[in-house]
């Protein structure tokens, strides 16, 4: 990432913090996800061995999986500990649960709703920035990636390497920084830390992981980051498709 970009992010960090602290709309309860997980899913799992209304509660792993109200296939990976969001220092703690790895495993719930197995490059994980979220509990959106984003990643995969660099073309009208990591899953990979090592203000960032096949044909992931401090939307969820998962027949193959 260029020194100019780093300077721009530092200069805008204070402004982003102001936006992040702005009150949510009156109709939105910013603690709704925390209330569901803490007051319902976790006690039900502890007392009855059933995670309802969540789809899963892993007490040892420190997370719950909840069907989102939006879309037929979208699920949320939510910590069972109180963690505000991407900016919370807890996500970088040495003993922090591997939330992104757990979110990737949770794609099976998306596939169940879709009614079929889905190729890795159809699945995406997204967390929005502090400035572009409605909930003050960390949650990773798990759903299909948009077809246009998938196609853009496929045709530019050889231009993305193991270090953050600007993605060659806009995605949904926004510029993203991108890097690739190899592997069938995200176990042992910490996207939060990979991003934190390269940016001055995590709260300004959105972070997305999309399954892919790397330039050498092996399995991997494209990590994408966009900063509200750079005039970006900070809303990586925009890269997901909550309306058509999987896309219409003929637009993808296994």
C-alpha positions in Angstrom: 0.0 0.0 0.0 1.4 3.4 -1.0 2.7 6.0 1.5 0.2 8.4 0.0 -2.7 6.1 0.7 -1.5 5.6 4.3 -1.3 9.3 4.8 -4.8 9.8 3.5 -6.2 7.2 5.8 -4.5 8.8 8.8 -5.8 12.2 8.0 -9.4 11.0 7.7 -9.4 8.6 10.6 -10.8 11.1 13.1 -13.6 12.0 10.7 -14.6 8.4 10.3 -14.6 8.0 14.1 -17.2 10.7 14.3 -19.4 8.9 11.8 -19.0 5.6 13.6 -20.2 7.2 16.9 -23.2 8.8 15.2 -26.5 7.5 16.5 -28.3 4.7 14.6 -31.7 5.5 13.1 -34.5 5.5 15.7 -36.1 2.4 14.3 -33.0 0.3 14.5 -31.8 -1.5 17.7 -28.0 -1.6 17.4 -27.9 -4.3 20.0 -30.4 -6.7 18.4 -27.9 -9.3 17.3 -26.2 -9.3 20.7 -29.6 -9.7 22.5 -30.6 -12.7 20.3 -27.3 -14.5 20.7 -26.7 -13.7 24.4 -30.2 -13.9 25.7 -31.6 -16.7 23.6 -29.2 -18.8 21.5 -26.5 -19.3 24.1 -28.9 -20.1 27.1 -30.8 -22.5 24.9 -27.7 -24.3 23.9 -26.4 -24.4 27.4 -29.7 -25.6 29.0 -31.3 -27.6 26.2 -28.6 -28.5 23.7 -30.5 -26.6 21.0 -29.3 -23.3 19.6 -32.7 -21.8 18.6 -33.3 -19.2 17.2 -29.7 -19.6 15.9 -28.8 -22.4 13.5 -25.7 -23.2 15.5 -23.9 -22.2 18.7 -20.4 -23.4 19.3 -19.6 -22.6 22.9 -16.1 -23.8 22.8 -15.4 -22.0 19.5 -17.0 -18.8 20.8 -19.5 -18.1 18.0 -23.1 -18.5 16.9 -24.6 -18.7 13.4 -27.9 -17.0 12.8 -30.1 -16.8 9.7 -30.3 -13.1 8.6 -33.7 -11.6 7.9 -32.5 -10.4 4.5 -32.3 -12.9 1.7 -33.1 -16.6 1.4 -29.5 -17.8 2.0 -27.7 -15.2 4.1 -26.3 -16.2 7.5 -24.4 -14.3 10.1 -21.4 -15.5 12.1 -21.6 -13.8 15.5 -19.2 -14.0 18.5 -20.7 -15.2 21.8 -18.5 -12.6 23.5 -19.4 -8.9 23.5 -17.3 -7.6 20.6 -18.4 -4.3 18.9 -17.0 -4.8 15.5 -14.0 -4.8 13.2 -12.4 -2.1 15.3 -12.6 -4.0 18.6 -9.1 -4.9 19.9 -10.5 -8.3 20.9 -10.4 -9.5 17.3 -6.6 -9.1 17.4 -6.1 -10.8 20.7 -3.7 -13.7 20.7 -6.4 -16.1 21.9 -9.2 -14.7 19.7 -11.4 -17.3 18.0 -10.8 -17.8 14.3 -14.0 -16.1 13.2 -13.3 -16.0 9.5 -12.4 -19.7 9.5 -15.7 -20.4 11.3 -17.6 -18.2 8.9 -16.2 -20.2 6.0 -17.3 -23.4 7.6 -20.8 -21.9 8.0 -21.2 -21.7 4.2 -22.8 -25.2 4.6 -25.9 -23.4 5.9 -26.0 -21.2 2.8 -25.7 -24.4 0.7 -28.6 -26.0 2.6 -30.8 -23.0 1.9 -29.6 -23.0 -1.8 -30.5 -26.6 -2.0 -27.2 -27.7 -3.5 -23.4 -27.6 -3.0 -21.8 -24.4 -4.2 -18.4 -23.9 -5.8 -15.9 -22.0 -3.5 -15.8 -19.0 -5.8 -19.5 -18.4 -5.3 -19.1 -18.0 -1.5 -18.2 -14.7 0.2 -17.7 -13.5 3.8 -18.1 -9.8 4.6 -17.8 -7.5 7.6 -18.7 -3.9 7.3 -16.8 -0.9 8.7 -17.9 0.8 11.9 -19.1 3.7 9.8 -21.3 1.5 7.7 -23.0 -0.9 10.0 -26.3 -1.0 11.9 -25.3 -3.4 14.6 -22.8 -2.9 17.4 -21.9 -6.6 17.7 -19.4 -8.1 15.4 -21.0 -10.2 12.6 -19.7 -11.7 9.4 -22.1 -11.9 6.5 -22.0 -15.3 4.8 -23.7 -15.5 1.3 -23.1 -15.7 -2.4 -20.8 -13.2 -4.1 -22.3 -11.0 -6.8 -21.8 -12.5 -10.3 -20.1 -9.4 -11.6 -17.6 -9.4 -8.7 -16.9 -13.1 -9.2 -16.2 -12.5 -12.8 -13.9 -9.6 -12.1 -12.0 -11.6 -9.5 -11.6 -14.5 -12.0 -10.2 -12.4 -14.8 -7.8 -10.5 -12.5 -6.6 -13.2 -10.2 -3.1 -13.3 -11.7 -2.7 -9.6 -10.9 -3.3 -10.2 -7.2 -0.5 -11.4 -5.0 0.3 -12.2 -1.3 0.6 -8.4 -0.4 -2.1 -5.8 -0.4 -2.3 -4.0 -3.7 -5.1 -2.0 -5.4 -7.4 -4.3 -7.3 -7.2 -3.6 -11.1 -10.8 -2.5 -11.5 -13.6 -1.1 -9.4 -16.0 -3.6 -7.7 -19.6 -2.3 -7.5 -18.2 1.2 -8.2 -15.6 1.1 -5.4 -11.9 0.7 -5.3 -10.6 -2.1 -3.2 -7.2 -3.3 -1.9 -6.7 -7.0 -2.5 -4.4 -9.9 -1.6 -4.6 -13.6 -2.0 -4.0 -16.4 0.5 -3.6 -20.0 -0.4 -5.5 -22.9 1.1 -8.7 -24.9 1.1 -10.0 -23.1 4.2 -9.1 -20.2 6.4 -7.8 -22.2 9.4 -4.6 -20.6 10.5 -5.2 -17.5 8.4 -6.1 -14.3 10.3 -7.7 -11.8 7.8 -8.2 -9.3 10.7 -4.5 -9.3 11.5 -3.4 -9.3 7.8 -5.4 -6.1 7.4 -4.5 -4.5 10.7 -0.8 -4.8 9.8 -1.4 -2.5 6.9 -3.9 0.1 7.9 -4.0 2.9 10.6 -7.6 2.6 11.6 -9.5 -0.7 11.6 -12.8 1.0 12.3 -12.7 2.6 8.9 -12.3 -0.7 7.1 -14.5 -3.2 5.5 -13.1 -6.7 5.0 -14.3 -9.4 2.5 -13.0 -12.9 1.8 -14.1 -14.6 -1.4 -13.3 -18.2 -2.2 -11.3 -18.6 -5.4 -8.9 -20.7 -7.5 -5.5 -19.1 -7.6 -3.5 -18.5 -10.8 -1.8 -21.8 -10.3 -5.2 -23.6 -10.1 -5.0 -24.3 -6.4 -7.7 -23.3 -3.9 -7.4 -20.0 -2.1 -9.1 -16.8 -1.1 -9.1 -13.2 -2.3 -9.2 -10.8 0.6 -10.6 -7.3 -0.2 -10.5 -4.2 1.9 -12.1 -0.8 1.3 -11.8 2.2 3.7 -14.4 4.8 4.5 -11.4 7.1 5.4 -10.4 7.1 1.7 -13.9 8.1 0.5 -14.9 4.4 0.0 -18.2 3.0 1.2 -16.7 0.8 3.9 -19.5 -1.6 3.1 -18.1 -4.8 1.7 -21.5 -6.5 2.0 -22.3 -4.6 -1.3 -20.2 -7.3 -3.0 -22.6 -10.0 -1.9 -25.8 -11.1 -3.6 -28.7 -11.6 -1.1 -31.3 -11.9 -3.9 -30.0 -14.8 -6.2 -27.9 -17.4 -4.4 -27.0 -19.4 -6.4 -27.2 -17.2 -9.6 -29.6 -18.3 -12.4 -28.7 -21.5 -14.2 -26.2 -21.1 -17.0 -24.2 -18.3 -15.3 -22.0 -20.6 -13.2 -20.7 -24.2 -13.1 -19.5 -26.5 -10.4 
